[in-house]
Amino acid sequence: MKATRFSIVLVLLLVATSVNGQDLGSWNILNLKHSLNKQWSLTAEGQLRSLKFYNNFHYYEVTGTVSYQPTSSLRWTLGGGSYQTYGEGGNFVRPKNQEEWRLWPQVTLLQPLRKVNLEHRYRWELRFTNKGYRNRYRYRFGMSVPVGHTQKDHKPLQLVSSSEIFFTDNEPYFERIRVIAGVNYRFSRTTSVITGYLYQFDYKLTDEIGREFLIMGLYYEFLRNNSGHSQTHPSN
């Protein structure tokens, strides 16, 4: 219980600090996963983001993936979807800043290290936008630490953090960095929520630059026997 209280207080302090300092946006996630068997799974995800606290909504995405996990430490994924960015100053201000369809192959390496679970995620994005075709490359390093008491063969509470770098194949090459710190709580084998703090810095002003967000994510999995690795980090 002490670990649980500490984790919740930590996230609340991060949010309170951001609210007092400047506008805090919202970053909302709904993720549905269906495990076909131990190795193959499908996901569908929607995201909705705002530049102020549940106001000035400027972005949404709808994506789907198929994943193959041959071992407990390796997962291959192919994903794609629609990514829509609107203007600032209100809710879904038109004209849009960018309309985009995206396809992305991805490989994730999962590395348990004592009580810490490490994740290395590599993604290549093929971006088809109203401004032309672009490539982008992403690397994310994440970690999760189970804390608190064990319930039904698992610890429902996890501290999660990640840092991700975005690159392009054009100068100046570096595009964005994204840092996340938060808490993941599993209510059951099928349902978990993530809440936390996200900081994103864009080197080029395309949608937001130096912005902070509150993450709220709901993850639901349609389980089959011997299903694979569960989600502990925001997927995008």
C-alpha positions in Angstrom: 0.0 0.0 0.0 2.9 2.4 0.7 4.3 1.9 -2.8 0.8 2.4 -4.3 0.2 5.7 -2.4 3.7 6.9 -3.2 3.2 6.3 -7.0 -0.2 8.0 -7.0 1.1 11.0 -5.1 4.1 11.2 -7.4 2.0 11.5 -10.5 -0.4 14.0 -8.9 2.6 16.2 -8.0 3.9 16.1 -11.5 0.5 17.1 -12.9 0.1 19.9 -10.2 3.5 21.3 -11.0 2.7 21.5 -14.7 -0.7 23.0 -14.2 0.8 25.7 -12.0 3.6 26.4 -14.4 1.8 26.5 -17.8 -1.0 25.0 -19.8 -1.2 21.3 -19.5 -2.7 19.4 -22.5 -4.4 16.0 -22.4 -3.3 12.8 -24.2 -6.1 10.3 -24.2 -5.7 6.6 -25.4 -8.1 3.8 -25.9 -6.4 0.5 -26.9 -8.1 -2.8 -27.7 -6.1 -6.0 -28.2 -7.1 -9.4 -29.4 -4.7 -12.3 -28.9 -5.2 -14.9 -31.6 -2.8 -17.3 -29.9 0.4 -17.1 -27.9 2.3 -15.6 -30.8 -0.1 -13.5 -32.9 -2.2 -10.5 -31.8 -4.2 -7.7 -33.3 -4.7 -4.2 -31.8 -7.0 -1.2 -32.6 -6.2 2.2 -31.0 -7.6 5.7 -30.9 -5.9 8.8 -29.5 -7.3 12.2 -28.9 -5.0 15.1 -27.8 -5.6 18.7 -26.7 -3.2 21.6 -26.1 -5.0 22.8 -23.0 -6.6 20.7 -20.2 -9.4 19.0 -22.1 -9.8 22.0 -24.3 -8.3 23.1 -27.6 -8.4 19.6 -29.1 -6.1 19.6 -32.1 -5.2 16.0 -33.0 -6.6 12.5 -33.3 -5.4 9.2 -34.7 -6.9 5.9 -35.4 -4.6 3.0 -35.9 -4.4 -0.8 -36.2 -1.6 -3.3 -35.8 -0.8 -7.0 -36.3 2.0 -8.4 -34.1 4.1 -11.6 -34.1 6.0 -12.6 -31.0 8.1 -15.7 -31.6 9.8 -15.5 -28.1 9.1 -13.7 -24.9 11.9 -11.2 -25.7 11.1 -10.3 -29.3 8.0 -8.9 -31.0 7.5 -7.9 -34.7 4.7 -5.5 -35.5 3.2 -3.9 -38.7 0.9 -1.0 -38.1 -0.9 1.8 -39.9 -3.6 4.4 -39.6 -4.9 7.9 -40.0 -3.3 10.9 -38.2 -5.0 14.2 -38.3 -3.6 17.5 -37.0 -5.7 20.7 -36.7 -4.9 24.3 -36.1 -4.4 25.9 -32.7 -6.7 28.3 -30.8 -9.8 26.1 -30.5 -11.3 22.7 -30.9 -10.5 21.1 -34.3 -9.7 24.4 -35.9 -9.7 24.3 -39.8 -7.9 24.3 -42.1 -6.0 21.3 -40.9 -2.2 21.6 -40.3 -1.7 18.1 -41.7 -3.5 15.1 -43.0 -1.6 11.9 -42.9 -1.8 8.2 -43.5 1.0 6.2 -42.1 2.5 2.7 -42.4 5.1 1.4 -39.9 7.1 -1.8 -39.4 8.4 -2.1 -35.9 10.6 -4.4 -33.8 10.5 -4.5 -29.9 13.1 -6.2 -27.7 11.9 -7.1 -24.2 14.6 -7.5 -21.6 13.8 -8.5 -18.0 16.5 -7.4 -15.6 15.8 -8.6 -12.0 12.7 -6.6 -10.9 12.9 -4.2 -13.9 11.5 -4.9 -17.3 13.3 -3.0 -20.1 12.0 -2.3 -23.6 13.8 -1.3 -26.7 11.5 -0.3 -29.6 12.6 0.5 -33.1 10.1 1.9 -35.7 10.3 3.0 -39.3 7.4 5.3 -40.3 6.4 5.7 -44.0 4.3 8.9 -43.9 2.0 9.9 -46.7 0.9 13.4 -46.0 -0.9 16.3 -47.8 2.6 17.9 -48.0 4.3 14.9 -49.6 5.9 11.6 -48.6 8.3 11.5 -45.6 10.4 8.9 -43.8 10.8 9.0 -40.0 12.7 6.7 -37.6 12.0 6.3 -33.9 13.8 4.6 -31.0 12.2 4.3 -27.6 13.8 3.0 -24.4 11.2 2.1 -21.7 11.2 0.5 -18.3 8.6 -0.7 -15.9 8.9 -1.7 -12.3 6.3 -3.8 -10.5 5.6 -2.5 -7.0 3.3 -3.3 -4.1 1.8 -6.6 -3.1 1.2 -9.5 -5.4 -2.4 -10.3 -6.3 -3.4 -13.3 -8.3 0.2 -14.1 -9.4 1.0 -10.6 -10.5 1.7 -7.1 -9.0 -1.1 -4.9 -10.4 0.8 -1.7 -10.0 3.8 -0.7 -12.2 5.9 2.4 -12.4 6.6 3.1 -16.1 8.9 5.5 -17.9 10.2 6.0 -21.4 12.3 8.3 -23.5 11.9 8.4 -27.3 13.9 10.1 -30.1 12.6 10.9 -33.5 14.8 11.2 -36.6 14.3 11.9 -40.3 16.5 11.3 -43.4 16.7 15.1 -44.1 18.6 17.9 -42.4 18.7 18.6 -39.5 17.8 14.9 -39.0 16.7 15.3 -35.3 13.0 16.1 -35.1 11.5 15.3 -31.7 12.1 13.9 -28.2 9.3 12.5 -26.0 9.6 11.6 -22.3 7.0 9.8 -20.2 6.7 9.0 -16.5 3.6 7.4 -15.1 1.8 4.6 -13.4 0.1 1.5 -14.9 -2.5 -0.3 -12.9 -4.0 -3.7 -13.9 -7.5 -4.2 -12.6 -7.5 -7.7 -14.1 -5.9 -9.8 -16.8 -7.9 -8.0 -19.4 -8.0 -4.4 -18.2 -5.4 -1.8 -17.2 -5.1 2.0 -17.1 -2.1 4.3 -17.5 -1.9 7.8 -16.2 1.2 10.0 -16.1 3.1 13.0 -17.4 4.4 13.5 -20.9 6.8 16.1 -22.1 7.4 16.6 -25.9 9.9 18.8 -27.6 9.8 19.4 -31.3 12.8 20.8 -33.1 10.6 21.8 -36.0 7.3 23.6 -35.4 4.9 21.2 -37.0 2.2 20.7 -34.4 3.5 21.4 -30.9 6.8 22.5 -29.4 7.9 22.2 -25.8 4.5 21.0 -24.6 3.4 19.1 -21.6 0.5 16.6 -21.4 -1.5 14.5 -18.9 -1.8 10.9 -20.2 -4.9 8.9 -19.6 -5.0 5.5 -21.2 -7.4 2.6 -21.0 -6.2 -0.8 -22.3 -8.5 -3.8 -22.8 -7.4 -7.3 -24.0 -9.6 -10.0 -25.3 -7.7 -12.9 -23.8 -7.2 -16.4 -25.1 -5.3 -19.1 -23.3 -1.5 -18.5 -23.3 -1.8 -15.0 -24.6 1.4 -13.0 -24.9 3.1 -9.9 -23.4 0.8 -7.3 -22.0 1.0 -3.6 -22.7 2.7 -1.5 -20.0 3.7 1.7 -22.0 1.6 4.1 -24.1 1.8 2.5 -27.5 2.5 5.6 -29.6 
